């Protein structure tokens, strides 16, 4: 179990501490990462030199929150819409890395 603000998360597998990553999309670009869905949303690919690269996202990071909204148990289509509809603005992800 870990606490982020007033929210308590229960972990199924051991993960590192949660961290906030802020991504600012370049006009007409994307965020520079690919998501893999399953039981959890995980970063499956980082575009070298893309927005996510210098922000510190890593392949295997688990996405816990998107813009302050818990990812689980939100349907995957809603999460993708949130990311895709964030036109030319920043997105705040709370992620956890594997220890």
Secondary structure by P-SEA (a helix, b strand, c coil): ccccccbbbbbcccccbbbbbbbbbccccccccccccccccccccccccccccccccccccccccccccccccccaaaaaaaaaacccbbbbbbccccc
